[in-house]
Amino acid sequence: MALDRILLTDFRNHRDTQVEGTAQFNLLVGENGAGKTNVLEAISLFAPGRGLRRASLADMPAQDGRGGFAVSADLASRGEPVRLGTGVPAERPGRRLVQVNGAEAPAVRLAEWLSIGWLTPAMDRLFSESAGGRRRFLDRLVLALRPGHAGHATRLESALRERNNMLSDERAPDPRWLDAIEKQLAEAGAAVAQGRRETVEALDDLLAQLPASPFARPSLTYRAGGPDEPGALAAALREGRARDRAAQRTLTGPHRDELEVRLAAKNQMAAECSTGEQKAMLIAIVLAHSQLLESAGERRPRLLLLDEVAAHLDPLRREALFERLRAGAAQVWLTGTETQPFSAILRETSVWHVEGGKVVRRD
C-alpha cells in the first residue's frame, strides 16, 4: 500500500471525508457528479503542480465552506508512516501549503516522497490539443522517474517569464542582465530537456517490445524546441534576441518541445487516429511507464489514478489492464458508476460507495 487514512476537509463537495483500509486496488463507485473524481483530484495534490484537473486553488474549497480546504494522508514507509498534508488556509486563499509530518515544506518536495500518475477522460484530447498539454503529460512521466525534474521545470518557467518580460519592455534590456537570465534559463532548460529526451527514448524502447494488442502500440519521438546543452542553448538565446524582442516572447527552448505520438501499426499520427485508438495508446503509454518505473528500481511508493477508464474498454482489454496493474507495485485508484466492469478484481479490491460528497466503505 502507498496511501491510507486519507482525509478531505471542505474539498469540493467533500465536507469531511475519510478513506481508510486501502489495498493495491481501490475502487470508488457512484453516480456521475457524486464526488468520485474529487477524491482522485485530492490525492493528485500530493504531487507537485495543480492536480489532475489543473484547477485553480480558488475552485477547490467547498462552496458553502469557510474558504479553505485540507487534504492529508498516511504514506507507508520502511519505518513509521509519514503524514502528508496540503491545502489552503481560509485566511490566505491564494496560498497552497504543504506539510510533511507537520513541518511546512515546498510543494516540489512532494516528488521525493511518492510518485503519482493519472489517466482521466479529459486526457482523451491529449493528441488533438496544443503541444503544451503533451509537454505537461510528458513532464509528469519524467517527474515520476526524476523527483528533481519539478525544481528544474520551476526554475525554467521563472527564468522564461523574466526574459519575456524584459523583451516586451519598451526600453531595451540591459545586455548583462539578459546574459544572467539566459544563463539560468539555459541551465534549467537543458536539465528539463535531458529528462524529457531520456524518458521518451526509454519509453519508446519499452513500447517497441510490447505486442501490438490488446492495446494499440504507440511509437514516441521527442522533438526538441532548441539545443539541449546549456552552452548551446544560451548561445541560441543570445543570437535570437532581436527576433524574440520583435515577437515579444522567447521562440527557442524546451517550452517549445513536442511529444510526437504515432500508431506504430499504421505509422499514423495519433491526432489522425480514431478515439478508440487514441485511448488505447494512452493506456499503453501509462502502463509502459509503470513498467519502466519497475525496471528502474524506483523505491518511492507509487500511485496510479485511473478515472472512468475500465468502463470504456471491452472485456478482453479490461482483463488485460487488470493483469498488467496486478503485476505492478503501484497502488491503483479506479472510479466507475457500477462494480460490474471490475468483477475480475473485486475480491482483491477495497470498494467505497460515493454519494453527495460522502464516502462509505462497502464490505
C-alpha positions in Angstrom: 0.0 0.0 0.0 1.1 3.6 -0.5 -1.6 5.9 1.0 -4.1 5.2 3.8 -6.2 7.3 6.2 -6.9 9.9 3.5 -8.8 12.9 4.9 -10.6 15.5 2.8 -12.0 18.6 4.6 -14.0 21.2 2.7 -12.6 20.0 -0.6 -15.0 20.4 -3.5 -18.2 18.6 -2.3 -16.5 16.7 0.4 -17.0 18.4 3.8 -15.5 15.7 6.0 -14.5 12.5 4.2 -12.2 9.7 5.4 -11.0 6.8 3.2 -9.3 4.1 5.3 -8.4 0.5 4.8 -6.8 0.8 1.4 -5.4 -2.0 -0.8 -3.5 -2.3 -4.0 -6.7 -1.9 -5.9 -9.1 0.8 -4.6 -12.5 1.5 -6.3 -14.8 4.4 -5.9 -18.3 3.7 -7.1 -21.1 6.2 -7.6 -23.3 8.2 -9.9 -21.8 10.9 -12.1 -21.3 14.0 -10.0 -21.2 12.1 -6.7 -17.6 13.2 -6.0 -15.5 10.2 -7.1 -13.2 12.3 -9.3 -12.9 14.8 -6.5 -11.3 12.2 -4.3 -8.8 11.4 -7.1 -8.1 15.1 -7.6 -7.4 15.4 -3.8 -4.9 12.5 -4.0 -3.3 14.0 -7.1 -2.4 17.1 -5.0 0.3 15.0 -3.3 2.3 15.6 -6.4 3.8 19.0 -7.4 1.6 21.0 -9.6 -2.1 21.7 -9.9 -3.5 18.2 -9.8 -5.3 16.1 -12.4 -7.8 18.8 -13.2 -5.2 21.6 -13.4 -7.8 23.7 -11.4 -7.0 27.0 -9.7 -6.9 27.0 -5.9 -10.0 29.2 -5.8 -12.0 26.4 -7.4 -11.2 23.7 -4.8 -12.7 24.8 -1.5 -16.3 23.7 -0.7 -18.8 26.3 -2.0 -20.5 26.7 1.4 -17.4 26.2 3.4 -15.0 28.7 5.2 -12.9 29.4 2.1 -10.1 26.9 2.6 -9.6 23.2 2.3 -7.3 20.5 3.6 -6.2 17.0 2.4 -4.0 14.7 4.3 -2.9 11.0 4.2 -0.6 8.5 5.7 2.2 7.4 3.4 3.6 3.9 4.0 7.4 3.9 4.5 10.0 1.5 5.8 9.7 2.9 9.3 6.8 4.8 10.8 4.1 6.2 8.4 4.8 9.7 7.0 1.9 12.1 7.3 1.5 14.3 4.2 -0.8 17.3 4.1 -1.7 20.0 1.7 -4.4 22.7 1.5 -5.3 26.3 1.5 -6.0 28.2 4.7 -9.2 30.2 4.7 -7.3 33.4 5.8 -4.8 33.0 2.9 -6.9 31.7 0.0 -4.3 32.3 -2.7 -1.5 30.2 -1.0 -1.2 26.5 -1.0 0.6 24.9 2.0 2.3 21.6 2.1 3.3 19.7 5.2 5.4 16.6 5.9 4.9 15.2 9.4 3.5 18.6 10.4 6.5 20.6 9.2 6.0 23.0 6.3 7.7 22.1 3.0 7.8 23.4 -0.6 5.4 21.6 -3.0 8.3 20.3 -5.1 9.5 18.2 -2.2 6.3 16.0 -2.6 8.0 14.3 -5.5 10.7 13.0 -3.2 8.1 11.0 -1.2 5.9 9.4 -3.8 5.3 9.0 -7.5 1.8 9.7 -8.9 0.4 9.2 -12.4 -3.1 9.5 -13.7 -5.4 9.0 -16.7 -8.7 10.9 -17.0 -11.4 11.2 -19.7 -10.2 14.8 -20.3 -6.9 13.3 -21.5 -8.6 11.8 -24.5 -8.0 15.2 -26.1 -4.2 15.0 -25.5 -3.3 14.3 -29.1 -5.5 16.9 -30.6 -4.9 19.8 -28.2 -2.0 22.1 -28.0 1.6 20.9 -27.6 1.5 22.4 -24.1 -0.8 19.7 -22.9 1.6 17.0 -24.2 4.5 18.7 -22.6 2.7 18.7 -19.2 1.8 15.0 -19.7 5.5 14.2 -20.5 6.7 16.2 -17.5 4.5 14.1 -15.2 6.1 11.0 -16.7 9.6 12.4 -16.2 8.8 13.5 -12.6 7.8 10.0 -11.7 11.3 8.9 -12.6 13.3 12.0 -11.6 12.0 13.9 -8.5 14.3 16.8 -9.2 12.5 17.5 -12.5 10.0 19.6 -10.7 12.6 22.0 -9.5 14.2 22.3 -12.9 10.8 23.0 -14.5 10.0 25.7 -11.9 13.3 27.4 -12.5 12.8 27.2 -16.2 9.3 28.8 -16.0 10.6 31.6 -13.7 13.6 32.5 -16.0 11.5 32.3 -19.1 8.8 34.6 -17.6 11.5 37.1 -16.6 13.2 37.1 -20.0 9.8 37.5 -21.8 9.0 40.5 -19.5 12.4 42.1 -20.4 11.9 41.5 -24.1 8.4 43.0 -24.1 9.5 46.2 -22.2 9.6 49.3 -24.3 13.1 50.0 -23.0 16.0 48.0 -24.3 17.0 45.4 -21.7 20.5 45.6 -20.1 22.6 43.0 -22.0 24.4 42.0 -18.8 21.1 41.3 -17.0 19.8 39.4 -20.1 23.0 37.3 -20.1 22.4 36.3 -16.5 18.7 35.4 -17.1 19.6 33.4 -20.2 22.3 31.5 -18.3 19.7 30.5 -15.7 17.2 29.6 -18.4 19.7 27.6 -20.4 20.9 25.6 -17.3 17.4 24.8 -16.2 16.1 24.2 -19.7 18.9 21.8 -20.6 18.1 19.8 -17.5 14.4 19.7 -18.4 15.1 18.8 -22.0 17.5 16.0 -21.0 15.0 14.5 -18.6 12.3 14.6 -21.3 14.5 13.1 -24.0 15.8 10.2 -21.9 12.3 9.4 -20.7 10.8 9.4 -24.2 13.7 7.2 -25.5 13.4 4.7 -22.7 9.6 4.5 -23.0 9.8 4.1 -26.8 12.3 1.3 -26.4 10.0 -0.5 -24.0 6.9 0.1 -26.1 8.6 -1.4 -29.1 9.0 -4.7 -27.2 5.3 -5.0 -26.4 2.7 -6.8 -28.5 0.5 -4.8 -30.9 -2.6 -6.0 -29.0 -4.8 -5.8 -27.0 -3.7 -2.1 -26.6 -2.7 -0.2 -29.7 1.1 0.2 -29.6 2.3 3.8 -30.0 5.8 5.0 -31.0 7.1 8.1 -29.3 9.5 10.8 -30.6 10.9 13.7 -28.7 11.1 16.9 -30.9 13.3 19.5 -29.2 12.4 23.1 -29.3 16.1 24.1 -29.1 19.5 22.9 -28.1 19.5 20.7 -25.0 23.1 21.6 -23.9 23.4 24.6 -21.7 26.1 26.4 -23.6 24.4 25.9 -27.0 21.0 26.9 -25.6 22.5 30.1 -24.1 24.1 30.9 -27.4 20.9 30.3 -29.3 19.0 32.6 -26.9 21.7 35.3 -27.3 21.6 35.1 -31.1 17.8 35.2 -31.2 17.3 38.4 -29.0 16.3 40.6 -31.9 13.8 38.2 -33.3 12.4 37.4 -29.8 12.1 41.1 -29.0 10.1 41.6 -32.2 7.9 38.7 -31.2 7.9 39.8 -27.5 8.4 36.2 -26.5 11.1 33.5 -26.5 11.0 31.4 -29.6 13.7 28.9 -28.7 13.9 26.4 -25.8 12.3 23.5 -24.2 9.0 25.4 -23.7 8.5 24.6 -27.4 9.3 20.9 -27.2 6.9 18.4 -28.7 6.0 14.9 -27.8 5.1 13.2 -31.1 3.0 10.0 -30.9 2.2 7.7 -33.8 0.2 4.5 -34.0 3.0 2.1 -34.8 1.0 -0.4 -36.8 -0.1 2.2 -39.3 2.7 4.8 -38.9 -0.1 7.3 -38.4 0.0 10.4 -36.2 -2.1 9.9 -33.1 -4.2 13.0 -33.8 -5.4 11.3 -37.0 -6.4 8.1 -35.3 -9.8 7.1 -34.0 -10.9 8.0 -30.5 -10.6 4.3 -29.5 -7.1 4.0 -30.9 -6.1 7.2 -29.1 -7.4 5.9 -25.8 -5.7 2.6 -26.3 -2.4 4.3 -27.0 -2.7 6.4 -23.8 -3.3 3.4 -21.7 -0.3 1.6 -23.4 1.9 4.6 -22.5 0.8 4.8 -18.9 1.2 1.0 -18.4 4.6 1.1 -20.1 5.7 4.0 -17.9 4.7 2.0 -14.8 6.8 -0.9 -16.1 9.6 1.5 -16.7 9.5 2.6 -13.1 9.7 -1.1 -12.0 12.7 -1.8 -14.2 14.4 1.4 -13.0 14.3 0.2 -9.4 12.0 3.0 -8.2 11.8 2.8 -4.4 9.3 5.6 -3.8 5.7 4.4 -3.2 3.7 4.8 -6.4 0.1 5.7 -7.2 -1.9 5.3 -10.4 -5.2 7.2 -10.6 -7.5 5.9 -13.4 -10.7 7.9 -13.7 -13.5 6.1 -15.6 -11.1 4.0 -17.6 -12.4 0.5 -17.3 -16.0 1.3 -18.4 -14.9 2.2 -21.9 -12.9 -1.0 -22.5 -14.2 -4.2 -23.9 -13.9 -7.3 -21.5 -10.7 -8.5 -23.2 -8.9 -5.2 -22.7 -10.3 -4.7 -19.2 -8.8 -8.1 -18.2 -5.5 -7.2 -19.8 -5.5 -3.9 -18.0 -6.1 -5.5 -14.6 -3.5 -8.2 -15.2 -0.9 -5.5 -16.0 -1.8 -3.5 -13.0 -1.8 -6.6 -10.8 1.7 -7.4 -11.8 3.0 -3.9 -10.8 3.8 -2.4 -7.5 1.7 0.7 -7.8 -1.4 1.4 -5.6 -4.2 1.8 -8.1 -7.3 4.0 -7.7 -10.2 3.5 -10.0 -13.7 5.1 -10.4 -16.9 3.8 -12.0 -20.6 4.1 -11.9 -21.1 0.4 -11.1 -19.0 -2.5 -9.9 -19.7 -4.9 -12.8 -16.8 -3.8 -15.0 -14.5 -4.6 -12.1 -15.8 -8.0 -11.3 -12.4 -9.6 -12.1 -10.7 -7.8 -9.3 -13.4 -7.2 -6.7 -12.2 -9.9 -4.3 -8.8 -8.1 -4.0 -10.2 -4.5 -4.1 -11.2 -2.1 -1.4 -14.5 -0.5 -2.5 -16.2 2.7 -1.4 -19.6 4.0 -2.4 -19.7 7.7 -3.1 -22.8 9.8 -2.9 -23.2 13.5 -2.4 -19.7 14.0 -1.2 -19.9 11.2 1.3 -17.8 8.1 1.1 -18.9 4.8 2.7 -16.8 1.6 2.7 -18.5 -1.5 1.1 -17.8 -4.9 2.6 
